Amino acid sequence: MLHVSWWKTTLIWFAVLLSVLLAVPNLLGERTISSLPSWWAHRKIGLGLDLRGGSHLLLKIERDDIEKDRLGDVVGDIGARLRTVNVAYSGLTGTGQKIELKINDPAQVQAALTALRPLTAGSDKPAVKLSQGDNGAMTLDITNEDIDSHVASAVVRSMKIIHDRIVQLGVDEPLIRRQGRDRIAVQVPDLADPQRLKNLLGQPAELSFRFIDQSMSVQDAMDGHPPAGSDVMFSEDDPPVGYLVQRQPVLSNVDFADATAVVNSQSGDGTVSVKLTPEAAHRFAQTTASNLGRIVVVVLDDQVISTAVLKTVIATGEIDIPGDFTARGAQDLAVMIKSGPLPATLTPVEERTIQPGLGSETARYGIIACIAAAVFVTALMIGFYRLLGVVATIALIINITMVVAIMGLFGIALTLPGVAAIVLIIGIGLDALVLIYERVREEEKKTHLLVDALRHGFNRAAATVADANLTVLIVAAILFYASSGSVRGFAATLIIGVFTTFFTSCFVTRSLVDMWISHRKPRTLLVGVRSGIFDSANIRFMGIRRYTFTISAALSVATLLAFATVGMHLGIDFAGGSIIEVRAKQGVADPTDIQSRLEGIVPGDVQVERLTDRLGAIIRVHAQDGGENAEQSAVTLVREELSKDYDFSRVEVVGPAVSGEITTTASFAVLAALFAILIYIWLRFEWQFAVGAIIATLHDVILTLGLFVLTGMEFNMTGIAAILTIVGYSLNDTVVVYDRMRENLKRYSQMPLPILIDASINQTLSRTILTSATTLLALLALYIFGGQVIRSFTFVLLFGVAVGTFSSIYIAAPVLILFKLRPDKFQTGGESNGPAAGDIQSGKPAV
């Protein structure tokens, strides 16, 4: 018996059963789920937009709008306060955040200061800072803190209005959250028309009814100065028509109680009817009675959308907005009126949209890839470990069940990169079991007592498993902090997988083996185990270290030169721009025709590539010079040109502000991961081990970047995720090798370091090969069955795992010799002076 206490066993299997219970809703249909209690039904794991379809928009509050509105409010407040105390002033003007005026009578300056004190000294952080000049001149500066406060308030109000507008579209599950100080992230699943969403959220919808000012012509007002209290506004026509409009509205948004869209079933046209509040209805009836015959204009966001002549008194409190509206346009205008105006313009700085049909197809590929990965690796484990392989399969099923349960419990959506994370968890989980099984096998050879071998094997391997998985946890946590969207889903899934892997490998597996031993009482655990094929290996790895070092250094230098001269094909995450995937409505996609049609209308470089199925194409639009609005305009031009012949399956737009932030964050993430790993390895081992791990990791990162340069693959945030994953996995293997080296250094402090390193690597060779094989098989399944969208990401991981295995042996280990690691540092007394030379030459384990 392994002497696992009953209470530990109870806790272990309680956690397993609870996970199964929480994961069950994922296997049930919608009808069955609806009959479950809400606390249970809501535990079903959600799908990210890339698997479900929908739109992700990152909207930025335009600070200039807040500054403009705040300037107008403060100027008006200053004038009102001075007039209240009968202080004469002149030249009250404002620009940006600066306001200037002059008190006409210097004797009234003190009275003016007293009147303005609530603005300039009303709190710990006054809204305005006042400075006095000569002869009654004053300058007031609206503080940045005041603007920041109003931006924050505008974000909160905008989030409510956005929610109201989206809900009126019939969408039940919009996710709206604040991101940073002035941005709002909006996710709308299952949305088939992202352009409509952008139109709804991109318009402040300041609606007003105003009278035409007929005191002068529009042309005279444009040539000179319009009358006080009037502005020149233009219509949406092409060419636009100008109107001289009174600034004071007859009706504005606060006067509208409700709005409905009415669609003519015969013509398909739409009209919008608004219902006024009781107070506004009474006021408007009086206004129309005294202004019959005058022209009223309807102004939406400073543009005239329609005009009408007042012919009768309107006393019903209901108004039909005149104008030529389509059915969709009328519905959208009604939605915006009902939800109220936005406090400022919202500019899309990032967009990620995928059609629901394409998302479900991607999800199907992901499920197939996960099943294939599980089949591949379990076949390998059963082939090598027989009964223990069956135990590993059970532990793997429990591991994935726990991952799904925890994701559902915390509401973490499963994304396409998250599917890749699950495949990695399958590989990493079985890696941990290989470490444990191989350690048990070694212990049994030494003690010849099964129970002792199991106890020592599980206990001693647990520390190695913890060390190896902690490196993955570090890089996953950094990636989670530095990323967003689907890549953050990858990091979150991987973090969960690290914890469930340790739990299932060190506790569940031990409990399963304990139950089997209690029932069957075997004498040996090694019957049928075939993993010892490398036990007699005596490969002189360090004998060729100079050659491997030289070749690796040459490849690294060549990669850096290629990186500096040729460069990488940066994706829109880092370079900005747009990626648009289109599908032909009939026949196959014609990239040449698409290219020629877009070159004349879309500014900048446009590249078109046909997809492998020939039915679709990928359009890449270079970053525009005009900022975020120019990026959206470019996508609109593409839609207008191609919408008759193509369906738009996927649209991704990244503006310059977001791409710059992503670049900075990604660079920080890589450097932070390397620094964290350096500190961790230094604390756990010696500084030479830390330097060796960092050099090996840099080697892996550089060669992986070289793969991007050589193949021309697009490098974006998923590339950063791949690199950080490779860093974590490479260190996983390096830590296993280092752990055995440290153990041997304690026992054989007098053994020459190259021989000791060779012995340590040979002893862990079975683990190294089997752990790499399980991970590579899992990733190979993802590469074959995961679909085209994730294939390049998987290819990079396959390359990185292979390179990481190489560097753990031929880079990380020789560095210890290069930096002259002193074995006597590990001497604890009573050590052996080393095994006989014959033992080393014959490949016998040095422990």
CORRANOR-V564692 format. One record per residue. RES is the residue in one small letter. PHI is phi as a letter, one per 20 degrees, with the letter a starting at -180 (* if undefined). BURIAL is 1 if it has 16 or more other ideal C-beta (glycine too) atoms within 10 Angstrom, else 0. Layout:
RES:PHI:BURIAL  RES:PHI:BURIAL
This chain:
m:*:0  l:e:1  h:l:0  v:e:1  s:f:0  w:f:0  w:f:0  k:f:0  t:f:0  t:f:0  l:f:0  i:g:1  w:f:0  f:f:0  a:f:1  v:f:1  l:f:0  l:f:0  s:f:1  v:f:0  l:f:0  l:f:1  a:e:1  v:g:1  p:g:1  n:f:1  l:d:0  l:d:0  g:f:0  e:f:0  r:f:0  t:f:0  i:f:1  s:f:0  s:e:0  l:e:0  p:g:0  s:f:0  w:f:0  w:e:0  a:f:0  h:f:0  r:e:1  k:f:1  i:f:1  g:e:1  l:d:1  g:f:1  l:f:1  d:f:1  l:d:1  r:d:1  g:n:1  g:q:1  s:c:1  h:d:1  l:c:1  l:d:1  l:d:1  k:d:1  i:f:1  e:f:1  r:f:1  d:f:0  d:f:1  i:f:1  e:f:1  k:f:0  d:f:0  r:f:1  l:f:1  g:f:0  d:f:0  v:f:1  v:g:1  g:f:0  d:f:0  i:f:1  g:f:0  a:f:0  r:f:1  l:f:1  r:f:0  t:f:0  v:d:0  n:l:0  v:e:1  a:f:0  y:b:1  s:b:0  g:m:0  l:f:1  t:c:0  g:b:1  t:b:0  g:m:0  q:d:1  k:d:0  i:c:1  e:c:0  l:b:1  k:c:1  i:e:1  n:f:0  d:d:0  p:g:0  a:f:0  q:e:1  v:f:1  q:f:0  a:f:0  a:f:1  l:f:1  t:f:0  a:f:1  l:e:1  r:g:0  p:g:0  l:e:1  t:e:0  a:b:0  g:e:0  s:b:0  d:f:0  k:c:0  p:f:1  a:f:1  v:c:1  k:d:0  l:d:1  s:c:0  q:e:0  g:d:0  d:e:0  n:l:0  g:n:1  a:f:0  m:c:1  t:c:0  l:c:1  d:d:0  i:f:1  t:f:0  n:f:0  e:f:0  d:f:1  i:f:1  d:g:0  s:f:0  h:f:1  v:f:1  a:f:0  s:f:0  a:f:1  v:f:1  v:f:0  r:f:0  s:f:1  m:f:1  k:f:0  i:f:1  i:g:1  h:f:1  d:f:0  r:f:1  i:f:1  v:f:0  q:f:1  l:e:1  g:n:0  v:e:1  d:e:0  e:c:0  p:f:1  l:d:1  i:c:1  r:b:0  r:f:0  q:c:0  g:m:0  r:e:0  d:c:1  r:c:1  i:c:1  a:e:1  v:c:1  q:c:1  v:c:1  p:f:1  d:l:0  l:e:1  a:e:0  d:c:0  p:f:1  q:f:1  r:f:0  l:f:1  k:f:1  n:f:0  l:f:1  l:e:1  g:e:1  q:d:1  p:f:1  a:m:1  e:e:1  l:d:1  s:b:1  f:d:1  r:c:1  f:e:1  i:f:1  d:e:1  q:d:0  s:f:0  m:b:0  s:f:0  v:f:1  q:f:0  d:f:0  a:f:1  m:f:0  d:f:0  g:d:0  h:c:0  p:f:1  p:g:0  a:f:0  g:n:0  s:c:1  d:c:1  v:e:0  m:c:1  f:c:0  s:e:1  e:e:0  d:f:0  d:c:0  p:f:0  p:f:0  v:d:0  g:e:1  y:c:1  l:e:1  v:d:1  q:f:1  r:f:0  q:f:0  p:f:1  v:f:1  l:c:1  s:c:1  n:g:1  v:f:0  d:e:1  f:e:1  a:e:1  d:a:0  a:b:1  t:c:0  a:d:1  v:d:0  v:d:1  n:f:0  s:f:0  q:e:0  s:e:0  g:n:0  d:f:0  g:c:1  t:c:1  v:d:1  s:d:0  v:d:1  k:d:1  l:e:1  t:f:1  p:g:0  e:f:0  a:f:1  a:f:1  h:f:0  r:f:0  f:f:1  a:f:0  q:f:0  t:f:1  t:f:1  a:f:0  s:e:0  n:c:0  l:f:0  g:n:0  r:e:0  i:e:1  v:d:1  v:d:1  v:d:1  v:d:1  l:c:1  d:l:1  d:m:0  q:c:0  v:f:1  i:d:1  s:a:1  t:c:0  a:b:0  v:d:0  l:f:1  k:d:0  t:c:0  v:f:0  i:d:1  a:d:0  t:e:0  g:n:1  e:c:0  i:c:1  d:e:0  i:f:1  p:f:1  g:q:1  d:e:0  f:d:1  t:f:0  a:g:1  r:f:0  g:f:1  a:f:1  q:f:1  d:f:1  l:f:1  a:f:1  v:f:1  m:f:1  i:f:1  k:f:1  s:f:1  g:n:1  p:f:1  l:f:1  p:f:1  a:a:1  t:f:1  l:d:1  t:d:1  p:f:1  v:d:1  e:b:1  e:b:1  r:c:1  t:c:1  i:c:1  q:f:1  p:g:0  g:f:0  l:f:1  g:f:1  s:f:0  e:f:1  t:f:1  a:f:1  r:f:0  y:f:1  g:f:1  i:f:0  i:f:1  a:f:1  c:f:1  i:f:0  a:f:1  a:f:1  a:f:1  v:f:0  f:g:1  v:f:1  t:f:1  a:f:0  l:f:1  m:f:1  i:f:1  g:f:0  f:e:1  y:d:1  r:l:1  l:f:1  l:f:1  g:f:1  v:f:0  v:f:1  a:f:1  t:f:1  i:f:0  a:f:1  l:f:1  i:f:0  i:f:1  n:g:1  i:f:1  t:f:1  m:f:1  v:f:1  v:f:1  a:f:1  i:f:1  m:f:1  g:f:1  l:f:1  f:e:0  g:m:0  i:e:1  a:f:1  l:e:1  t:d:1  l:f:1  p:f:1  g:f:1  v:f:1  a:f:1  a:f:1  i:f:1  v:f:1  l:f:1  i:f:1  i:g:1  g:f:1  i:f:1  g:f:1  l:f:1  d:g:1  a:f:1  l:f:1  v:f:1  l:g:1  i:f:1  y:f:1  e:f:1  r:f:1  v:f:1  r:f:1  e:f:1  e:f:1  e:f:1  k:f:0  k:e:0  t:e:0  h:m:0  l:d:0  l:f:1  v:f:0  d:f:0  a:f:1  l:f:1  r:f:1  h:f:1  g:f:1  f:f:1  n:f:0  r:f:1  a:f:1  a:g:1  a:f:0  t:f:1  v:f:1  a:f:0  d:f:1  a:f:1  n:f:1  l:f:1  t:f:1  v:f:1  l:f:1  i:f:1  v:f:1  a:f:1  a:f:1  i:f:1  l:f:1  f:f:1  y:f:0  a:e:1  s:d:1  s:b:1  g:m:1  s:f:1  v:f:1  r:f:1  g:f:1  f:f:1  a:f:1  a:f:1  t:f:1  l:f:1  i:f:1  i:g:1  g:f:1  v:f:1  f:f:0  t:f:1  t:f:1  f:f:1  f:f:1  t:f:1  s:f:1  c:e:1  f:d:1  v:f:1  t:f:1  r:f:1  s:f:1  l:f:1  v:f:1  d:f:1  m:f:0  w:f:1  i:f:1  s:f:0  h:e:0  r:e:0  k:l:0  p:f:0  r:e:0  t:c:0  l:d:1  l:e:1  v:f:0  g:n:0  v:f:1  r:d:0  s:e:1  g:e:0  i:f:0  f:d:1  d:f:1  s:e:0  a:f:0  n:c:0  i:e:0  r:e:0  f:f:1  m:f:1  g:f:0  i:d:0  r:f:1  r:f:0  y:f:0  t:f:1  f:f:1  t:f:0  i:f:0  s:f:1  a:f:0  a:f:0  l:f:0  s:f:1  v:f:0  a:f:0  t:f:1  l:f:0  l:f:0  a:f:1  f:f:0  a:f:0  t:e:0  v:e:0  g:n:0  m:d:1  h:e:0  l:f:1  g:e:1  i:f:1  d:g:1  f:d:1  a:d:1  g:m:1  g:o:1  s:c:1  i:c:1  i:c:1  e:d:1  v:d:1  r:c:1  a:f:1  k:f:0  q:b:0  g:m:0  v:d:0  a:f:1  d:d:1  p:f:1  t:f:0  d:f:0  i:f:1  q:g:0  s:f:0  r:f:1  l:e:1  e:f:0  g:e:0  i:d:0  v:d:1  p:f:0  g:n:0  d:e:0  v:c:1  q:c:0  v:c:1  e:c:0  r:e:1  l:f:1  t:f:0  d:e:0  r:m:0  l:e:0  g:c:1  a:b:1  i:d:1  i:d:1  r:d:1  v:d:1  h:f:1  a:g:1  q:e:1  d:e:0  g:e:0  g:n:0  e:f:1  n:f:0  a:f:0  e:f:1  q:f:1  s:f:0  a:f:1  v:f:1  t:f:0  l:f:0  v:f:1  r:f:0  e:f:0  e:f:1  l:d:1  s:f:0  k:f:0  d:d:1  y:c:1  d:e:0  f:e:1  s:e:1  r:b:1  v:c:1  e:c:1  v:c:1  v:c:1  g:f:1  p:f:1  a:f:1  v:f:1  s:f:1  g:f:0  e:f:0  i:f:1  t:f:1  t:f:0  t:f:0  a:f:1  s:f:0  f:f:0  a:f:1  v:f:1  l:f:0  a:f:1  a:f:1  l:f:1  f:f:0  a:f:0  i:f:1  l:g:1  i:f:0  y:f:1  i:f:1  w:f:1  l:f:0  r:e:1  f:c:1  e:c:1  w:f:0  q:f:1  f:f:1  a:f:1  v:f:1  g:f:1  a:f:1  i:f:1  i:f:1  a:f:1  t:f:1  l:g:0  h:g:1  d:f:1  v:f:1  i:f:1  l:f:1  t:f:1  l:f:1  g:f:1  l:f:1  f:f:1  v:f:1  l:f:0  t:e:0  g:m:0  m:f:1  e:f:1  f:d:1  n:c:1  m:f:1  t:f:1  g:f:1  i:f:1  a:f:1  a:f:1  i:f:1  l:f:1  t:f:1  i:f:1  v:g:1  g:f:1  y:f:1  s:g:1  l:f:1  n:g:1  d:f:1  t:f:1  v:f:1  v:f:1  v:f:1  y:f:1  d:f:1  r:f:1  m:f:1  r:f:0  e:f:1  n:f:1  l:f:1  k:f:0  r:e:1  y:c:1  s:f:1  q:e:0  m:f:1  p:g:0  l:g:1  p:g:1  i:f:1  l:f:1  i:f:1  d:g:1  a:f:1  s:f:1  i:f:1  n:f:1  q:f:1  t:e:1  l:f:1  s:f:1  r:f:1  t:g:1  i:f:0  l:f:1  t:f:1  s:f:1  a:f:1  t:f:1  t:f:1  l:f:1  l:f:1  a:f:1  l:f:1  l:f:1  a:f:1  l:f:1  y:f:1  i:f:0  f:d:1  g:f:1  g:n:1  q:f:0  v:f:1  i:d:1  r:f:0  s:f:1  f:f:1  t:f:1  f:f:1  v:f:1  l:f:1  l:g:1  f:f:1  g:f:1  v:f:1  a:f:1  v:f:1  g:f:1  t:f:1  f:f:1  s:f:1  s:f:1  i:e:1  y:e:1  i:d:1  a:f:1  a:f:1  p:f:1  v:f:1  l:f:1  i:f:1  l:f:0  f:e:0  k:l:0  l:f:1  r:e:0  p:f:1  d:f:0  k:f:0  f:e:1  q:f:0  t:d:0  g:n:0  g:m:0  e:f:1  s:f:0  n:e:0  g:o:1  p:f:1  a:f:0  a:g:0  g:f:0  d:f:0  i:f:1  q:f:0  s:e:0  g:n:1  k:f:1  p:g:1  a:e:1  v:c:0
